[in-house]
Amino acid sequence: MKTGAQLYTIRAYTQSEKDFARSMKKIARIGYRTVQISAVGRDIRPERIREICDEEGLEIVLTHSDVNRILYDTERLIAEHDIMGCQYIGLGAMPDKYRAPEWLAYFAEDFREPAKKIAAAGKLLMYHNHNFEFRRLKAEGTDGQKRMIEYLMEWFAPQELGFTLDTYWVQAAGADVCQWIGLLQDRIPCVHLKDMGMSPEGAVMAPVMEGNLNFDAILKKLEGTSCEYLLVEQDICQGSPFDCLKQSYDNLAAAGYR
């Protein structure tokens, strides 16, 4: 498994081509060799993203792409991922309208065709979870109740939809991270590593191995799965996001993961 950086962590520093290049240099100096493209400035062309990452020895392994482009501009989106050398096309979150019981099934109806096109191109659509996918509900047209994530597992074949499992959000849902790694073991080529600490105000995001998640068990469990890329993410940082990414990298490297 390769350790990478989810660039959403440093989104304030990737909005112009000049800042993106500066930031990739910093990411490479930390030691990362893979990145996820997320929340990067819209005016930075895929060709330049690839060139800048190549210059720093960074492999682009995953994106978070605009939902409307996944749905309605699928072919061009695939072509852009070809330019970047990226196999995994990510959806960062389920759009709000699909989260209601009466609309959830339409998610599968709407995304199945784009997912098939992406699979036919030799790539994989990846779904990134938060905590709400672990809510139990009765989707319209179904019997009984299931977690939203269980519906997604059932409605899409593994070759149509993978899961970018986010350790923080699984924990925030009150679910067991290692259990869900096991349940999704053949569908998680990319995993977001994100720790949870506590402040007087409540739960906070923390650098990996600086919070309360059991990363010794999590990393050991991931070793027996389809996971290829461990992508460090910290949406909210106390201090410099580059320092947070370095702290996570150093902790993972000390544990044998680079």
C-alpha positions in Angstrom: 0.0 0.0 0.0 1.3 3.4 -0.9 0.8 6.5 1.3 -0.6 9.6 -0.4 -2.0 13.0 0.3 -5.6 14.0 -0.2 -5.2 17.6 -1.6 -8.5 18.7 -0.1 -6.4 19.2 3.1 -4.5 22.0 1.4 -7.3 23.4 -0.8 -6.5 27.0 0.1 -3.1 26.5 -1.5 -4.1 24.9 -4.8 -6.4 27.5 -6.4 -3.9 28.9 -8.9 -1.4 27.1 -11.1 1.5 28.9 -9.3 0.3 27.9 -5.9 -0.5 24.3 -7.0 3.1 23.9 -8.2 4.5 25.3 -5.0 2.2 23.0 -3.0 3.2 19.9 -4.9 6.8 20.7 -4.2 6.0 20.8 -0.5 4.0 17.6 -0.6 6.9 15.8 -2.4 9.4 17.1 0.1 7.3 15.7 3.0 7.8 12.3 1.4 4.5 11.6 -0.3 4.6 9.9 -3.7 0.8 9.8 -4.5 -1.9 12.4 -4.4 -5.7 12.7 -4.8 -6.8 15.7 -6.8 -9.7 17.4 -4.9 -10.8 21.1 -4.7 -8.1 22.2 -7.0 -8.6 25.5 -9.0 -11.0 25.0 -11.9 -8.7 26.9 -14.3 -5.8 24.5 -13.9 -5.9 22.2 -16.9 -5.5 18.4 -16.5 -2.4 18.6 -18.7 -0.7 21.1 -16.3 -1.8 19.1 -13.2 -0.1 16.0 -14.7 3.0 17.9 -15.7 3.5 19.5 -12.3 2.9 16.3 -10.5 5.2 14.4 -12.8 8.0 17.0 -12.1 7.7 16.3 -8.4 7.4 12.5 -8.8 3.8 12.4 -7.7 1.3 9.8 -9.0 -2.3 11.0 -9.3 -4.4 8.0 -8.1 -7.9 9.4 -7.4 -10.0 12.5 -7.8 -13.1 14.0 -6.4 -15.0 15.1 -9.5 -18.1 17.4 -10.0 -21.3 15.4 -9.7 -22.7 17.0 -12.9 -19.6 16.0 -14.9 -19.9 12.4 -13.7 -23.5 12.3 -14.8 -23.6 14.4 -17.9 -20.0 14.9 -19.2 -18.7 11.4 -18.5 -16.7 10.8 -21.7 -14.7 14.1 -21.4 -14.2 13.4 -17.7 -12.8 10.0 -18.5 -10.5 11.6 -21.1 -9.2 14.0 -18.6 -8.4 11.2 -16.2 -6.5 9.5 -19.0 -4.4 12.7 -19.3 -3.7 12.7 -15.6 -2.9 9.0 -15.6 -5.6 8.4 -13.0 -7.7 5.2 -12.7 -10.2 6.2 -9.9 -12.9 8.8 -10.5 -14.3 9.9 -7.2 -17.6 11.3 -6.0 -17.0 13.3 -2.8 -20.5 13.0 -1.4 -24.0 12.0 -2.3 -26.0 15.0 -3.4 -28.6 16.1 -0.9 -31.7 15.2 -2.8 -30.7 11.5 -2.9 -30.4 11.2 0.9 -34.2 11.0 1.5 -35.9 7.6 1.5 -38.2 8.6 -1.4 -35.2 9.5 -3.6 -32.4 7.2 -2.6 -33.2 4.5 -5.2 -32.8 7.2 -8.0 -29.2 7.5 -7.1 -28.6 4.0 -8.5 -30.8 4.7 -11.5 -29.0 8.0 -12.3 -25.4 6.8 -11.7 -25.5 3.3 -13.1 -24.9 4.4 -16.7 -22.0 6.7 -15.9 -20.5 4.0 -13.7 -20.7 1.5 -16.6 -19.1 3.9 -19.0 -16.3 4.5 -16.5 -15.8 0.8 -16.0 -15.7 0.2 -19.7 -12.9 2.7 -19.9 -10.9 0.6 -17.5 -11.5 2.9 -14.5 -13.7 2.8 -11.4 -16.2 5.2 -10.0 -15.4 5.6 -6.3 -17.9 6.7 -3.6 -16.6 8.6 -0.6 -18.6 8.1 2.6 -19.4 10.5 5.4 -21.4 9.5 8.5 -24.9 9.8 7.1 -24.5 6.7 4.9 -24.7 4.6 8.1 -28.3 5.8 8.8 -30.8 3.0 8.7 -33.9 3.7 6.5 -36.4 2.1 4.2 -35.7 3.2 0.7 -38.8 3.7 -1.4 -39.7 0.5 -3.3 -37.8 -1.8 -0.9 -38.8 -4.0 2.1 -37.4 -3.5 5.6 -34.6 -1.2 6.6 -30.9 -1.0 5.6 -28.1 1.4 6.0 -27.7 3.7 3.0 -24.2 2.3 2.4 -25.7 -1.3 2.3 -28.1 -0.2 -0.4 -25.2 1.1 -2.5 -23.3 -2.1 -2.0 -26.3 -4.0 -3.2 -27.3 -1.8 -6.1 -23.9 -1.6 -7.8 -21.6 -4.4 -8.7 -18.0 -4.1 -7.4 -16.7 -3.4 -10.9 -19.2 -0.5 -11.1 -18.7 1.2 -7.8 -15.8 1.2 -5.3 -15.7 2.9 -1.9 -13.2 5.4 -0.6 -13.7 4.4 3.0 -13.1 7.4 5.3 -11.9 6.2 8.8 -13.0 9.3 10.6 -16.6 9.3 9.3 -17.1 5.6 9.9 -16.1 6.3 13.5 -18.3 9.4 13.7 -21.2 7.2 12.6 -20.7 5.0 15.6 -19.6 2.1 13.4 -16.6 -0.1 13.7 -13.9 0.8 11.2 -12.3 -2.6 11.1 -15.7 -4.3 10.6 -16.4 -2.1 7.6 -13.0 -2.7 6.1 -13.9 -6.4 6.2 -17.3 -5.9 4.7 -15.9 -3.8 1.9 -12.5 -5.6 1.6 -12.8 -6.2 -2.2 -14.1 -2.6 -3.0 -11.7 -0.3 -1.3 -8.6 0.4 -3.5 -8.4 3.8 -1.9 -8.9 4.6 1.7 -8.9 8.0 3.5 -6.9 7.9 6.7 -8.2 10.5 9.1 -8.0 10.5 12.9 -10.4 11.7 15.5 -9.3 13.5 18.7 -11.3 15.2 21.4 -11.4 18.9 22.5 -13.5 20.5 25.2 -16.0 21.3 22.5 -16.2 17.7 21.2 -14.7 15.6 18.4 -12.0 17.1 16.2 -10.0 15.9 13.2 -6.4 15.1 14.0 -3.2 13.9 12.2 -3.1 10.1 11.8 -2.1 8.4 15.0 -2.5 11.5 17.0 -6.1 10.9 17.9 -8.1 8.0 19.3 -8.7 5.7 16.3 -7.0 2.3 16.6 -4.7 2.7 13.6 -2.6 -0.3 14.5 -5.6 -2.5 14.0 -6.9 -0.5 11.0 -3.7 -0.7 9.1 -3.2 -4.4 9.8 -6.8 -5.1 8.7 -6.2 -3.1 5.4 -3.2 -5.3 4.6 -5.5 -8.2 3.7 -7.8 -6.2 1.4 -7.9 -4.7 -2.1 -6.5 -1.4 -0.7 -3.7 0.1 -2.9 -3.6 3.7 -1.6 -3.6 5.1 1.9 -4.6 8.8 1.4 -4.1 11.1 4.3 -6.8 13.7 4.7 -7.6 16.3 7.4 -10.4 18.6 6.5 -9.8 20.9 9.4 -6.3 21.5 10.8 -5.2 23.1 14.0 -2.3 25.1 12.5 -0.6 24.6 9.1 -2.2 21.9 6.9 1.2 21.1 5.5 2.5 20.5 9.1 -0.5 18.2 9.7 0.2 16.2 6.6 3.8 15.9 7.6 2.9 14.7 11.1 0.6 12.0 9.6 3.3 11.0 7.1 6.0 10.7 9.7 3.8 8.7 12.0 2.8 6.3 9.1 6.5 6.0 7.9 7.6 5.1 11.4 5.0 2.4 11.4 6.3 1.1 8.1 3.9 2.7 5.6 5.3 5.1 3.0 
